[in-house]
Amino acid sequence: MRLDPDIDTVAIAVPDSAGRLIGKRVTLDTWSNVAEGGIAMPDFHLITDATNAPVDGMAAAGIHVGFRNGTLIPDLETLRRYPWYERTAGVICDAHRADGSPALVAPRAILRAQTERLGRLGLVASCASEIEFYVFRNSYEDLHLAGRAALVPAYHRHADHDILVSGVNEDLIGDVRRSMEQAGIAIELSQGEGGAGQHEVTLRHCEPLEMADRHVVYKHGVKALALKHALSATFMAKVFDDQPGSSCHVHLSIRDASGGNALAGADGLLGEFGRAFVAGLLAHAPSMCVLYAPNANSYRRLQPDSWAPANLTWGYDNRTCLVRVIGAGPDRRIEFRLPGADANPYHALTGIIASGLAGVVDGHVLPEPVTGDGYASEVPRLPRDLTEALALFAESAVARDAVGPEVHAHLVQMTEHELSVSRREVTDRDLVRWFEVA
């Protein structure tokens, strides 16, 4: 891709473990050298937590090796205009070690390994993200200074498919749609959602690695545009006790070597491969849950009767289930409803592909579909919190074999850090519930 003539700045970035873009801005003169040979940057981004602070004791990087420089190699296929910044383009990079070898624990490398597994089987996946978020009249600084009690939703009523109410934020949401199109990120639609100030934007389907790249740029762009509109946006899985959580439903289709729908059977329902793939998603959802629900807050969304999944169910066009199978005949596809909007898309798509392939390889048998209330089904449920989810992931041979021992150990240790922090924090809820009565 050639840069537009008015571009004079390029943002060079790599996704970190939270799916946040970490990097530098360079001038146009510098960009020509970076495009050819990459740019040096400390490798701390491999081990940063939600506060952008490096986690101690990690094998991938740290003080024990002097926080060495790695190299960010731009993937020129990801070069695009960032319309929310003046005269700026952006590019996503692959992370390499000081010795030039790929950093296997980097999110892009983790997902690429899974798409290569599909490729070796003659399969190509296509996926789309439906990403929900809340908009507030406050700035991010307001929240920092005054806390959650100061938050004012962008409108006092929810806008669930309500064109009038969702139009209250059309200045921002319209700007998001148009800016993403300018950035080459195709948008299917936007709509109001079930929480006050909550919206959803759906990204048009593409190959998994490209979707994850678009996903992180989209989230970055939404926050940047919210700032320009003197608002704030959050992709937390759960903001308020009495409001819906924010999800990232992932739509997945898989094509075989001849271009046919690998998920569909001759009867238009799920075929043998599709049934085994869905069975794998169900069987391994508990042990892969940290890839879809990465922090303590994530599990407050995964409750019965919440429009989010709570147990291991599947069904045809059933929104109470973990896996919703939709589309007809050659358009048959899977909607995986577990990930929250807070998920790192590279990790989430890794979990989906790895779980589905495990179901195929191991010959998992799919139970009968749920036709009514999935929450009422007497089947195993998802982990209740991060403690339970981490234990299952750490013990999972399927997870370890799918991503490799080095990556598995890295993800376990990063999640252990997140869990340790959550156990020490005093929350707003602690104060509301116990300040007076303890």
ZIMO-V226617 format. One record per residue. N is the residue number from 1. RES is the residue in one small letter. NEAR is the number of other ideal C-beta (glycine too) atoms within 8 Angstrom. Layout:
n->[N	N]
res->[RES	RES]
near->[NEAR	NEAR]
This chain:
n->[1	2	3	4	5	6	7	8	9	10	11	12	13	14	15	16	17	18	19	20	21	22	23	24	25	26	27	28	29	30	31	32	33	34	35	36	37	38	39	40	41	42	43	44	45	46	47	48	49	50	51	52	53	54	55	56	57	58	59	60	61	62	63	64	65	66	67	68	69	70	71	72	73	74	75	76	77	78	79	80	81	82	83	84	85	86	87	88	89	90	91	92	93	94	95	96	97	98	99	100	101	102	103	104	105	106	107	108	109	110	111	112	113	114	115	116	117	118	119	120	121	122	123	124	125	126	127	128	129	130	131	132	133	134	135	136	137	138	139	140	141	142	143	144	145	146	147	148	149	150	151	152	153	154	155	156	157	158	159	160	161	162	163	164	165	166	167	168	169	170	171	172	173	174	175	176	177	178	179	180	181	182	183	184	185	186	187	188	189	190	191	192	193	194	195	196	197	198	199	200	201	202	203	204	205	206	207	208	209	210	211	212	213	214	215	216	217	218	219	220	221	222	223	224	225	226	227	228	229	230	231	232	233	234	235	236	237	238	239	240	241	242	243	244	245	246	247	248	249	250	251	252	253	254	255	256	257	258	259	260	261	262	263	264	265	266	267	268	269	270	271	272	273	274	275	276	277	278	279	280	281	282	283	284	285	286	287	288	289	290	291	292	293	294	295	296	297	298	299	300	301	302	303	304	305	306	307	308	309	310	311	312	313	314	315	316	317	318	319	320	321	322	323	324	325	326	327	328	329	330	331	332	333	334	335	336	337	338	339	340	341	342	343	344	345	346	347	348	349	350	351	352	353	354	355	356	357	358	359	360	361	362	363	364	365	366	367	368	369	370	371	372	373	374	375	376	377	378	379	380	381	382	383	384	385	386	387	388	389	390	391	392	393	394	395	396	397	398	399	400	401	402	403	404	405	406	407	408	409	410	411	412	413	414	415	416	417	418	419	420	421	422	423	424	425	426	427	428	429	430	431	432	433	434	435	436	437	438]
res->[m	r	l	d	p	d	i	d	t	v	a	i	a	v	p	d	s	a	g	r	l	i	g	k	r	v	t	l	d	t	w	s	n	v	a	e	g	g	i	a	m	p	d	f	h	l	i	t	d	a	t	n	a	p	v	d	g	m	a	a	a	g	i	h	v	g	f	r	n	g	t	l	i	p	d	l	e	t	l	r	r	y	p	w	y	e	r	t	a	g	v	i	c	d	a	h	r	a	d	g	s	p	a	l	v	a	p	r	a	i	l	r	a	q	t	e	r	l	g	r	l	g	l	v	a	s	c	a	s	e	i	e	f	y	v	f	r	n	s	y	e	d	l	h	l	a	g	r	a	a	l	v	p	a	y	h	r	h	a	d	h	d	i	l	v	s	g	v	n	e	d	l	i	g	d	v	r	r	s	m	e	q	a	g	i	a	i	e	l	s	q	g	e	g	g	a	g	q	h	e	v	t	l	r	h	c	e	p	l	e	m	a	d	r	h	v	v	y	k	h	g	v	k	a	l	a	l	k	h	a	l	s	a	t	f	m	a	k	v	f	d	d	q	p	g	s	s	c	h	v	h	l	s	i	r	d	a	s	g	g	n	a	l	a	g	a	d	g	l	l	g	e	f	g	r	a	f	v	a	g	l	l	a	h	a	p	s	m	c	v	l	y	a	p	n	a	n	s	y	r	r	l	q	p	d	s	w	a	p	a	n	l	t	w	g	y	d	n	r	t	c	l	v	r	v	i	g	a	g	p	d	r	r	i	e	f	r	l	p	g	a	d	a	n	p	y	h	a	l	t	g	i	i	a	s	g	l	a	g	v	v	d	g	h	v	l	p	e	p	v	t	g	d	g	y	a	s	e	v	p	r	l	p	r	d	l	t	e	a	l	a	l	f	a	e	s	a	v	a	r	d	a	v	g	p	e	v	h	a	h	l	v	q	m	t	e	h	e	l	s	v	s	r	r	e	v	t	d	r	d	l	v	r	w	f	e	v	a]
near->[6	3	10	7	4	5	12	6	12	15	14	14	11	15	15	13	10	9	14	9	13	10	11	7	8	10	7	10	5	8	11	8	7	13	7	5	4	10	10	7	12	9	15	10	11	15	12	14	13	6	5	8	6	11	11	6	5	13	6	10	12	12	6	4	7	5	10	9	8	14	13	15	8	13	11	8	6	12	11	12	11	13	9	8	9	3	7	12	13	15	14	14	14	11	16	12	11	8	4	6	6	9	13	10	11	13	13	16	13	15	15	9	12	16	13	8	11	13	9	6	7	6	11	8	13	12	15	13	15	12	16	13	13	15	14	14	6	11	9	8	6	11	14	6	7	7	7	6	6	10	10	7	12	13	10	4	7	11	15	7	6	10	7	5	11	14	7	8	13	8	7	13	12	8	11	13	11	9	12	14	10	8	12	7	11	9	12	7	6	11	9	13	13	8	13	10	11	17	16	12	14	12	17	8	9	10	10	13	10	10	16	15	12	12	14	14	16	14	11	10	15	13	10	11	13	12	11	8	9	5	13	13	11	9	11	10	14	12	9	6	5	3	10	9	11	21	15	15	10	14	13	12	15	14	11	10	5	4	5	7	12	11	13	12	9	4	4	8	8	11	11	6	10	14	10	13	15	16	13	16	17	16	11	16	14	11	11	14	14	12	13	15	18	13	11	10	10	16	12	10	15	12	8	6	4	10	6	11	11	10	13	11	15	15	14	9	7	13	7	10	13	15	14	13	15	9	8	5	8	6	8	16	11	15	12	13	13	11	13	15	13	12	15	12	13	13	16	14	15	15	12	13	14	16	15	12	15	14	18	12	6	7	7	12	5	10	8	3	9	13	6	6	7	14	9	6	9	3	8	5	7	13	11	6	8	16	7	9	14	13	8	12	16	7	7	11	6	11	13	10	7	11	13	10	6	9	11	11	9	12	14	11	12	13	13	9	10	14	12	8	9	10	6	5	6	4	6	8	7	9	9	7	7	8	8	4	5	4]
